[in-house]
Amino acid sequence: MPVLAKNKTVTGRLWTYVRDDRPFGGSDPPAAMFFYSRDRGGEHPRRHLSGWVGTLQADAYAGFNDLYDAKRRPGRIIEAACWAHGRRKFFVLADLRQAPLAIEAVRRTDEIFAVEREINGATPEQRHAVRQQRIKPLVTALEGWMRSERARLSRHADTAKAIDYMLKRWPAFTRFLGDGRICLTNNAAERALRGIAIGRRAWLFAGSDRGGERAAAMFTLIETAKLNNVDPQAWLADILCRINDHPAAKLNQLLPWHWKTSQAYAAAA
């Protein structure tokens, strides 16, 4: 995000972390969390996730590598690669250059995506069973094809670079096969960032680092409301009117998913 500096703007960074268990039928409400920083250093995700352990699905940004270290405390974060990022590298070559190998790679990955769409919303056990039966053979065939084709390519070829992106991270790319809770992509986080890209045309820049931090807080509230199918404007207007008189120990009642339920009860009364 552009941030105002002396006689110019500099590039600040917004980080987003999204929890959305709906693809595997989870009951926990979805939520997004945004953070602002002046740069893109790896110390920022280390701080954001300092007390957390779980599975992180992201791109191949090197700043995440320390999170995957087995010696990390309180524990290692498990890396799951994003198939949308892997596919995108082939798609650019297929779309712009009509590269035959890239076209074939897109076709093969699209077969995987097609089966995955059929099990969206199923339980982790159901997703795991379908993946083992129908998706794993496709993934195995894709790996064999990529390794065979890669052996015939120069390391300087763009298609070779796209293949290397996936093969060098193959354990992370195939992690979803063994865990029905892991998605094929991190598109939930990508969608949460979309509003920022569109909004820049209206607000242009943040006025300072503090403005960037406030923007991150506002994006957290707005995107979390949207993930829960709550109108952000209606929700914020209501809770801002009520929050001064609301017991501090019960602030969780104002979270979008609880607010949505209370509004439904009020409408039915």
Short mmCIF file of the C-alpha atoms (twelve columns), coordinates in Angstrom:
data_MODEL
# 
_entry.id   MODEL 
# 
loop_
_atom_site.group_PDB 
_atom_site.id 
_atom_site.type_symbol 
_atom_site.label_atom_id 
_atom_site.label_alt_id 
_atom_site.label_comp_id 
_atom_site.label_asym_id 
_atom_site.label_seq_id 
_atom_site.Cartn_x 
_atom_site.Cartn_y 
_atom_site.Cartn_z 
_atom_site.pdbx_PDB_model_num 
ATOM 1   C CA . MET A 1   0.000   0.000   0.000   1 
ATOM 2   C CA . PRO A 2   1.348   3.521   -0.792  1 
ATOM 3   C CA . VAL A 3   2.295   5.475   2.360   1 
ATOM 4   C CA . LEU A 4   2.890   9.204   2.372   1 
ATOM 5   C CA . ALA A 5   6.485   10.282  2.988   1 
ATOM 6   C CA . LYS A 6   8.344   13.549  2.467   1 
ATOM 7   C CA . ASN A 7   7.541   14.776  -1.052  1 
ATOM 8   C CA . LYS A 8   6.639   11.249  -2.208  1 
ATOM 9   C CA . THR A 9   4.981   7.981   -1.266  1 
ATOM 10  C CA . VAL A 10  6.760   4.790   -0.267  1 
ATOM 11  C CA . THR A 11  5.491   1.217   -0.467  1 
ATOM 12  C CA . GLY A 12  4.171   -0.166  2.806   1 
ATOM 13  C CA . ARG A 13  2.970   -3.741  3.233   1 
ATOM 14  C CA . LEU A 14  -0.308  -5.267  4.318   1 
ATOM 15  C CA . TRP A 15  -0.274  -8.863  5.514   1 
ATOM 16  C CA . THR A 16  -3.413  -10.952 5.754   1 
ATOM 17  C CA . TYR A 17  -4.139  -14.249 7.486   1 
ATOM 18  C CA . VAL A 18  -7.491  -15.912 6.846   1 
ATOM 19  C CA . ARG A 19  -9.169  -18.775 8.669   1 
ATOM 20  C CA . ASP A 20  -12.007 -20.338 6.702   1 
ATOM 21  C CA . ASP A 21  -13.062 -23.866 7.633   1 
ATOM 22  C CA . ARG A 22  -16.125 -23.958 5.365   1 
ATOM 23  C CA . PRO A 23  -14.402 -25.870 2.523   1 
ATOM 24  C CA . PHE A 24  -14.142 -28.906 4.830   1 
ATOM 25  C CA . GLY A 25  -17.463 -28.395 6.593   1 
ATOM 26  C CA . GLY A 26  -15.939 -26.819 9.707   1 
ATOM 27  C CA . SER A 27  -18.199 -25.039 12.171  1 
ATOM 28  C CA . ASP A 28  -15.809 -22.296 13.335  1 
ATOM 29  C CA . PRO A 29  -16.692 -18.908 11.840  1 
ATOM 30  C CA . PRO A 30  -14.326 -17.509 9.198   1 
ATOM 31  C CA . ALA A 31  -12.147 -14.531 10.050  1 
ATOM 32  C CA . ALA A 32  -9.418  -12.365 8.527   1 
ATOM 33  C CA . MET A 33  -6.579  -10.565 10.277  1 
ATOM 34  C CA . PHE A 34  -4.527  -7.784  8.673   1 
ATOM 35  C CA . PHE A 35  -1.214  -6.292  9.771   1 
ATOM 36  C CA . TYR A 36  0.749   -3.350  8.418   1 
ATOM 37  C CA . SER A 37  4.511   -2.966  8.136   1 
ATOM 38  C CA . ARG A 38  6.820   -0.531  6.369   1 
ATOM 39  C CA . ASP A 39  8.774   -3.347  4.664   1 
ATOM 40  C CA . ARG A 40  8.418   -7.007  3.667   1 
ATOM 41  C CA . GLY A 41  10.965  -8.505  6.046   1 
ATOM 42  C CA . GLY A 42  10.578  -12.026 7.393   1 
ATOM 43  C CA . GLU A 43  10.547  -10.761 10.979  1 
ATOM 44  C CA . HIS A 44  6.977   -9.571  10.489  1 
ATOM 45  C CA . PRO A 45  5.303   -12.973 9.913   1 
ATOM 46  C CA . ARG A 46  7.501   -14.375 12.683  1 
ATOM 47  C CA . ARG A 47  6.010   -11.793 15.030  1 
ATOM 48  C CA . HIS A 48  2.453   -12.150 13.724  1 
ATOM 49  C CA . LEU A 49  2.480   -15.923 14.255  1 
ATOM 50  C CA . SER A 50  4.854   -16.098 17.220  1 
ATOM 51  C CA . GLY A 51  2.504   -18.102 19.434  1 
ATOM 52  C CA . TRP A 52  0.701   -20.093 16.771  1 
ATOM 53  C CA . VAL A 53  1.185   -23.648 15.505  1 
ATOM 54  C CA . GLY A 54  -0.752  -25.193 12.628  1 
ATOM 55  C CA . THR A 55  -0.771  -25.404 8.832   1 
ATOM 56  C CA . LEU A 56  0.018   -22.287 6.806   1 
ATOM 57  C CA . GLN A 57  -0.929  -22.185 3.139   1 
ATOM 58  C CA . ALA A 58  0.919   -19.470 1.287   1 
ATOM 59  C CA . ASP A 59  3.115   -18.677 -1.684  1 
ATOM 60  C CA . ALA A 60  6.829   -19.416 -1.741  1 
ATOM 61  C CA . TYR A 61  7.874   -16.168 -0.030  1 
ATOM 62  C CA . ALA A 62  11.255  -16.852 1.609   1 
ATOM 63  C CA . GLY A 63  10.297  -14.820 4.684   1 
ATOM 64  C CA . PHE A 64  8.060   -17.686 5.798   1 
ATOM 65  C CA . ASN A 65  10.888  -20.238 5.843   1 
ATOM 66  C CA . ASP A 66  11.787  -19.762 9.508   1 
ATOM 67  C CA . LEU A 67  8.198   -20.640 10.417  1 
ATOM 68  C CA . TYR A 68  8.685   -24.092 8.888   1 
ATOM 69  C CA . ASP A 69  11.876  -24.812 10.851  1 
ATOM 70  C CA . ALA A 70  11.612  -27.976 12.953  1 
ATOM 71  C CA . LYS A 71  13.439  -26.161 15.789  1 
ATOM 72  C CA . ARG A 72  10.888  -23.360 15.933  1 
ATOM 73  C CA . ARG A 73  9.177   -22.701 19.257  1 
ATOM 74  C CA . PRO A 74  6.430   -23.242 20.326  1 
ATOM 75  C CA . GLY A 75  6.462   -25.651 17.388  1 
ATOM 76  C CA . ARG A 76  6.985   -25.990 13.679  1 
ATOM 77  C CA . ILE A 77  4.339   -24.600 11.330  1 
ATOM 78  C CA . ILE A 78  3.436   -27.033 8.556   1 
ATOM 79  C CA . GLU A 79  3.811   -25.637 5.042   1 
ATOM 80  C CA . ALA A 80  1.096   -26.248 2.450   1 
ATOM 81  C CA . ALA A 81  1.805   -24.798 -0.988  1 
ATOM 82  C CA . CYS A 82  -0.819  -23.033 -3.090  1 
ATOM 83  C CA . TRP A 83  -1.725  -24.747 -6.359  1 
ATOM 84  C CA . ALA A 84  -3.160  -21.515 -7.759  1 
ATOM 85  C CA . HIS A 85  0.297   -19.945 -7.584  1 
ATOM 86  C CA . GLY A 86  1.849   -22.986 -9.264  1 
ATOM 87  C CA . ARG A 87  -0.788  -23.057 -12.001 1 
ATOM 88  C CA . ARG A 88  -0.513  -19.297 -12.604 1 
ATOM 89  C CA . LYS A 89  3.085   -19.559 -13.782 1 
ATOM 90  C CA . PHE A 90  2.081   -22.075 -16.450 1 
ATOM 91  C CA . PHE A 91  -1.085  -20.161 -17.342 1 
ATOM 92  C CA . VAL A 92  0.867   -16.986 -18.174 1 
ATOM 93  C CA . LEU A 93  3.084   -18.954 -20.571 1 
ATOM 94  C CA . ALA A 94  0.103   -20.773 -22.074 1 
ATOM 95  C CA . ASP A 95  -1.975  -17.634 -22.495 1 
ATOM 96  C CA . LEU A 96  0.654   -15.205 -23.757 1 
ATOM 97  C CA . ARG A 97  3.054   -17.486 -25.609 1 
ATOM 98  C CA . GLN A 98  0.888   -20.517 -26.373 1 
ATOM 99  C CA . ALA A 99  3.734   -22.691 -25.054 1 
ATOM 100 C CA . PRO A 100 2.694   -26.340 -25.636 1 
ATOM 101 C CA . LEU A 101 4.191   -27.679 -22.404 1 
ATOM 102 C CA . ALA A 102 2.558   -24.910 -20.389 1 
ATOM 103 C CA . ILE A 103 -0.799  -25.628 -22.033 1 
ATOM 104 C CA . GLU A 104 -0.478  -29.289 -21.078 1 
ATOM 105 C CA . ALA A 105 0.488   -28.383 -17.499 1 
ATOM 106 C CA . VAL A 106 -2.602  -26.174 -17.191 1 
ATOM 107 C CA . ARG A 107 -4.801  -28.957 -18.578 1 
ATOM 108 C CA . ARG A 108 -3.434  -31.453 -16.052 1 
ATOM 109 C CA . THR A 109 -3.794  -29.099 -13.089 1 
ATOM 110 C CA . ASP A 110 -7.310  -28.167 -14.167 1 
ATOM 111 C CA . GLU A 111 -8.261  -31.845 -13.893 1 
ATOM 112 C CA . ILE A 112 -7.179  -31.723 -10.257 1 
ATOM 113 C CA . PHE A 113 -9.118  -28.522 -9.634  1 
ATOM 114 C CA . ALA A 114 -12.241 -30.027 -11.224 1 
ATOM 115 C CA . VAL A 115 -12.321 -32.963 -8.799  1 
ATOM 116 C CA . GLU A 116 -11.521 -30.684 -5.891  1 
ATOM 117 C CA . ARG A 117 -14.561 -28.528 -6.658  1 
ATOM 118 C CA . GLU A 118 -16.784 -31.585 -6.248  1 
ATOM 119 C CA . ILE A 119 -15.723 -32.047 -2.615  1 
ATOM 120 C CA . ASN A 120 -15.894 -28.434 -1.508  1 
ATOM 121 C CA . GLY A 121 -17.849 -28.382 1.764   1 
ATOM 122 C CA . ALA A 122 -17.481 -32.133 2.404   1 
ATOM 123 C CA . THR A 123 -16.063 -33.465 5.666   1 
ATOM 124 C CA . PRO A 124 -12.292 -33.919 6.044   1 
ATOM 125 C CA . GLU A 125 -12.750 -37.692 5.938   1 
ATOM 126 C CA . GLN A 126 -14.759 -37.535 2.715   1 
ATOM 127 C CA . ARG A 127 -12.289 -35.140 1.126   1 
ATOM 128 C CA . HIS A 128 -9.368  -37.366 2.096   1 
ATOM 129 C CA . ALA A 129 -11.046 -40.459 0.637   1 
ATOM 130 C CA . VAL A 130 -11.804 -38.779 -2.702  1 
ATOM 131 C CA . ARG A 131 -8.333  -37.314 -2.907  1 
ATOM 132 C CA . GLN A 132 -6.697  -40.681 -2.334  1 
ATOM 133 C CA . GLN A 133 -8.919  -42.391 -4.883  1 
ATOM 134 C CA . ARG A 134 -9.206  -39.800 -7.642  1 
ATOM 135 C CA . ILE A 135 -6.784  -36.904 -7.137  1 
ATOM 136 C CA . LYS A 136 -3.643  -38.697 -6.002  1 
ATOM 137 C CA . PRO A 137 -3.296  -40.583 -9.338  1 
ATOM 138 C CA . LEU A 138 -3.591  -37.259 -11.188 1 
ATOM 139 C CA . VAL A 139 -0.959  -35.657 -8.963  1 
ATOM 140 C CA . THR A 140 1.385   -38.628 -9.373  1 
ATOM 141 C CA . ALA A 141 0.985   -38.507 -13.140 1 
ATOM 142 C CA . LEU A 142 1.610   -34.743 -13.150 1 
ATOM 143 C CA . GLU A 143 4.814   -35.179 -11.158 1 
ATOM 144 C CA . GLY A 144 6.096   -37.888 -13.496 1 
ATOM 145 C CA . TRP A 145 5.279   -35.810 -16.560 1 
ATOM 146 C CA . MET A 146 6.965   -32.685 -15.147 1 
ATOM 147 C CA . ARG A 147 10.124  -34.565 -14.207 1 
ATOM 148 C CA . SER A 148 10.296  -36.157 -17.640 1 
ATOM 149 C CA . GLU A 149 9.797   -32.872 -19.478 1 
ATOM 150 C CA . ARG A 150 12.115  -30.958 -17.161 1 
ATOM 151 C CA . ALA A 151 15.005  -33.281 -18.051 1 
ATOM 152 C CA . ARG A 152 14.739  -32.088 -21.666 1 
ATOM 153 C CA . LEU A 153 14.625  -28.369 -20.920 1 
ATOM 154 C CA . SER A 154 17.336  -25.786 -20.381 1 
ATOM 155 C CA . ARG A 155 17.369  -24.401 -16.878 1 
ATOM 156 C CA . HIS A 156 16.979  -20.957 -18.446 1 
ATOM 157 C CA . ALA A 157 13.675  -21.817 -20.138 1 
ATOM 158 C CA . ASP A 158 10.626  -20.144 -18.604 1 
ATOM 159 C CA . THR A 159 8.709   -23.415 -18.634 1 
ATOM 160 C CA . ALA A 160 11.581  -25.054 -16.739 1 
ATOM 161 C CA . LYS A 161 11.373  -22.315 -14.110 1 
ATOM 162 C CA . ALA A 162 7.626   -22.906 -13.729 1 
ATOM 163 C CA . ILE A 163 8.225   -26.644 -13.324 1 
ATOM 164 C CA . ASP A 164 11.045  -26.073 -10.829 1 
ATOM 165 C CA . TYR A 165 8.772   -23.822 -8.741  1 
ATOM 166 C CA . MET A 166 6.536   -26.814 -8.087  1 
ATOM 167 C CA . LEU A 167 9.025   -29.690 -7.992  1 
ATOM 168 C CA . LYS A 168 11.336  -27.957 -5.512  1 
ATOM 169 C CA . ARG A 169 8.354   -27.656 -3.149  1 
ATOM 170 C CA . TRP A 170 6.651   -30.933 -4.017  1 
ATOM 171 C CA . PRO A 171 6.141   -32.130 -0.400  1 
ATOM 172 C CA . ALA A 172 4.321   -28.868 0.348   1 
ATOM 173 C CA . PHE A 173 2.292   -29.108 -2.861  1 
ATOM 174 C CA . THR A 174 1.165   -32.660 -2.068  1 
ATOM 175 C CA . ARG A 175 0.438   -32.090 1.629   1 
ATOM 176 C CA . PHE A 176 -3.282  -31.619 0.935   1 
ATOM 177 C CA . LEU A 177 -3.516  -35.268 -0.147  1 
ATOM 178 C CA . GLY A 178 -2.974  -36.474 3.408   1 
ATOM 179 C CA . ASP A 179 -5.163  -33.963 5.257   1 
ATOM 180 C CA . GLY A 180 -8.762  -33.266 4.277   1 
ATOM 181 C CA . ARG A 181 -8.699  -29.936 6.088   1 
ATOM 182 C CA . ILE A 182 -6.076  -28.433 3.772   1 
ATOM 183 C CA . CYS A 183 -7.351  -26.592 0.721   1 
ATOM 184 C CA . LEU A 184 -5.850  -26.745 -2.729  1 
ATOM 185 C CA . THR A 185 -5.168  -22.987 -2.747  1 
ATOM 186 C CA . ASN A 186 -4.939  -19.981 -0.470  1 
ATOM 187 C CA . ASN A 187 -7.501  -18.115 -2.577  1 
ATOM 188 C CA . ALA A 188 -9.395  -17.120 0.581   1 
ATOM 189 C CA . ALA A 189 -6.499  -14.834 1.508   1 
ATOM 190 C CA . GLU A 190 -6.152  -13.622 -2.090  1 
ATOM 191 C CA . ARG A 191 -9.832  -12.638 -2.133  1 
ATOM 192 C CA . ALA A 192 -9.454  -10.780 1.161   1 
ATOM 193 C CA . LEU A 193 -6.749  -8.626  -0.438  1 
ATOM 194 C CA . ARG A 194 -8.815  -7.824  -3.510  1 
ATOM 195 C CA . GLY A 195 -10.687 -4.970  -1.830  1 
ATOM 196 C CA . ILE A 196 -7.411  -3.230  -1.052  1 
ATOM 197 C CA . ALA A 197 -6.324  -3.244  -4.680  1 
ATOM 198 C CA . ILE A 198 -9.682  -1.830  -5.747  1 
ATOM 199 C CA . GLY A 199 -9.845  0.662   -2.877  1 
ATOM 200 C CA . ARG A 200 -6.472  2.220   -3.679  1 
ATOM 201 C CA . ARG A 201 -8.110  3.992   -6.592  1 
ATOM 202 C CA . ALA A 202 -10.318 5.836   -4.099  1 
ATOM 203 C CA . TRP A 203 -8.099  6.513   -1.102  1 
ATOM 204 C CA . LEU A 204 -4.751  6.594   -2.990  1 
ATOM 205 C CA . PHE A 205 -2.414  6.254   0.037   1 
ATOM 206 C CA . ALA A 206 -2.111  6.044   3.825   1 
ATOM 207 C CA . GLY A 207 -1.012  9.277   5.461   1 
ATOM 208 C CA . SER A 208 1.565   7.664   7.759   1 
ATOM 209 C CA . ASP A 209 2.657   4.375   9.316   1 
ATOM 210 C CA . ARG A 210 0.002   4.906   11.977  1 
ATOM 211 C CA . GLY A 211 -2.518  5.358   9.176   1 
ATOM 212 C CA . GLY A 212 -1.372  2.058   7.714   1 
ATOM 213 C CA . GLU A 213 -1.918  0.341   11.050  1 
ATOM 214 C CA . ARG A 214 -5.399  1.842   11.333  1 
ATOM 215 C CA . ALA A 215 -6.167  0.736   7.787   1 
ATOM 216 C CA . ALA A 216 -5.118  -2.817  8.716   1 
ATOM 217 C CA . ALA A 217 -7.498  -2.722  11.693  1 
ATOM 218 C CA . MET A 218 -10.361 -1.511  9.521   1 
ATOM 219 C CA . PHE A 219 -9.675  -4.112  6.838   1 
ATOM 220 C CA . THR A 220 -9.707  -6.776  9.571   1 
ATOM 221 C CA . LEU A 221 -13.190 -5.724  10.665  1 
ATOM 222 C CA . ILE A 222 -14.612 -5.267  7.158   1 
ATOM 223 C CA . GLU A 223 -13.261 -8.466  5.621   1 
ATOM 224 C CA . THR A 224 -14.257 -10.564 8.629   1 
ATOM 225 C CA . ALA A 225 -17.797 -9.214  8.358   1 
ATOM 226 C CA . LYS A 226 -17.888 -10.001 4.636   1 
ATOM 227 C CA . LEU A 227 -16.609 -13.544 5.227   1 
ATOM 228 C CA . ASN A 228 -19.583 -14.070 7.548   1 
ATOM 229 C CA . ASN A 229 -22.084 -12.642 5.039   1 
ATOM 230 C CA . VAL A 230 -22.632 -9.586  7.232   1 
ATOM 231 C CA . ASP A 231 -23.044 -6.096  5.780   1 
ATOM 232 C CA . PRO A 232 -19.953 -4.298  7.188   1 
ATOM 233 C CA . GLN A 233 -21.624 -0.888  7.188   1 
ATOM 234 C CA . ALA A 234 -24.741 -2.082  9.042   1 
ATOM 235 C CA . TRP A 235 -22.679 -4.067  11.550  1 
ATOM 236 C CA . LEU A 236 -20.195 -1.275  12.298  1 
ATOM 237 C CA . ALA A 237 -22.940 1.370   12.551  1 
ATOM 238 C CA . ASP A 238 -24.793 -0.750  15.097  1 
ATOM 239 C CA . ILE A 239 -21.886 -1.822  17.285  1 
ATOM 240 C CA . LEU A 240 -20.284 1.634   17.344  1 
ATOM 241 C CA . CYS A 241 -23.542 2.972   18.778  1 
ATOM 242 C CA . ARG A 242 -23.661 0.240   21.411  1 
ATOM 243 C CA . ILE A 243 -20.054 -0.441  22.333  1 
ATOM 244 C CA . ASN A 244 -19.691 2.302   24.987  1 
ATOM 245 C CA . ASP A 245 -22.438 0.736   27.104  1 
ATOM 246 C CA . HIS A 246 -21.556 -2.864  26.346  1 
ATOM 247 C CA . PRO A 247 -19.838 -4.872  29.138  1 
ATOM 248 C CA . ALA A 248 -16.140 -5.262  28.375  1 
ATOM 249 C CA . ALA A 249 -16.281 -8.914  29.440  1 
ATOM 250 C CA . LYS A 250 -18.868 -9.586  26.720  1 
ATOM 251 C CA . LEU A 251 -17.297 -7.807  23.760  1 
ATOM 252 C CA . ASN A 252 -17.187 -11.114 21.900  1 
ATOM 253 C CA . GLN A 253 -20.961 -10.813 21.562  1 
ATOM 254 C CA . LEU A 254 -20.355 -7.998  19.062  1 
ATOM 255 C CA . LEU A 255 -18.272 -10.137 16.701  1 
ATOM 256 C CA . PRO A 256 -19.883 -10.483 13.278  1 
ATOM 257 C CA . TRP A 257 -21.003 -14.098 13.669  1 
ATOM 258 C CA . HIS A 258 -22.633 -13.452 17.062  1 
ATOM 259 C CA . TRP A 259 -24.123 -10.154 15.858  1 
ATOM 260 C CA . LYS A 260 -25.626 -11.895 12.843  1 
ATOM 261 C CA . THR A 261 -27.348 -14.429 15.109  1 
ATOM 262 C CA . SER A 262 -28.670 -11.746 17.459  1 
ATOM 263 C CA . GLN A 263 -30.065 -9.772  14.513  1 
ATOM 264 C CA . ALA A 264 -31.851 -12.865 13.257  1 
ATOM 265 C CA . TYR A 265 -33.426 -13.447 16.678  1 
ATOM 266 C CA . ALA A 266 -34.494 -9.794  16.879  1 
ATOM 267 C CA . ALA A 267 -36.086 -9.946  13.453  1 
ATOM 268 C CA . ALA A 268 -38.003 -13.103 14.381  1 
ATOM 269 C CA . ALA A 269 -39.285 -11.676 17.676  1 
# 
